[in-house]
Amino acid sequence: MTCLEDGGKGVSVVYVDFSKASGTISHNIFLAARGLDMCIVCITKTFEMLIKLSENYTSTLFCNAYKNMAVEATTRVQEFFTDVALFVFGTDIRTEEFVNRFFDTLFPVVYNHVINPGLTDVTLEYAQCLQMARRDIRPFGNIPNKVIGRMGRSLLPSRNFLQALNLGIEVINTTDHLHFSKDCSRALLRMQYCPHCQGLILSKPCMGYCLNVIRGCLAYMAEVDLHWQEYIPSLEELSSAMHGTYDIEHVLLNFHSLVNDALMQAHVNGQELTEQGLVSSDVSVILKGVPQLSSLLD
């Protein structure tokens, strides 16, 4: 940049990298992105810990109270919590889908050890038949639907909160890599440093000039401001939704209690289901007993 000294007698040439002039802004943007990034890491680790702890609670339930089916059930438990983690961290999967899959695959195990413990040889065909029949004969009562409701209300806000934080980092990182035109760089440089050429270090640019430069060079960035002002309250709303009855910690760490309720319900319902012919050692009997599945016999 070139500035004339008093009287036009000499020329001083000052070369300034504008990236240094905007160093304070860049530093603040870096701190904001760093803060959000640390927040995401912390929340992610917390969710991972809760999921693992809940899985351990549920596996322990089978090991302590239902030892005879613990080995088989643990596999179903691990698959279920893998799905929980996939959902929380953004995979396109529905809570209803993986909750139903858990109870579907658990039913043959429960049937073999709780409802009809005398049956020793459960074929793959028979296990698949029981899985298909589970939602119609409802051996676990209303527990699966209760789990679907609680998981949906607790996991979805947590998932959305993580996605919103990641979106915030993307926006911040985008604004940290602005590319000014040559004219804008000169105007911003002049606005910041021209008084220094005359020894007026404490002098600031006039308001009108400052506003004109900012409007001309950063006008398109002003569009982000409105959305950003809406983004912050949205984060607060999501954070509020993660507390209370459907707090993710409360729901996950009490999941094993609902599983225990489901197993007790299956034990109570087992005799009635057998008497109705809805569960039997014969696959065809089960299929006949469930209208929605009887077509499979044709």
Secondary structure, DSSP 8 states (H G I E B T S, - for coil): -EEE-GGG--EEE----HHHHTHHHHHHHHHHHHHHHHHHHHHHHHHHHHHHHHHHHHHHHHHHH-GGGHHHHHHHHHHHHHHHHHHHTT-S--HHHHHHHHHHHHHHHHIIIII-TT-----HHHHHHHHHHHHHH-TTTTHHHHHHHHHHHHHHHHHHHHHHHHHHHHHHHHHTT----HHHHHHHHHHHHHHHHTT-TT----HHHHHHHHHHHHGGGHHHHHHHHHHHHHHHHHHHHTSSTT-HHHHHHTHHHHHHHHHHHHHHHHHHHHHTTSS-SSHHHHHHHSTTTGGGG-
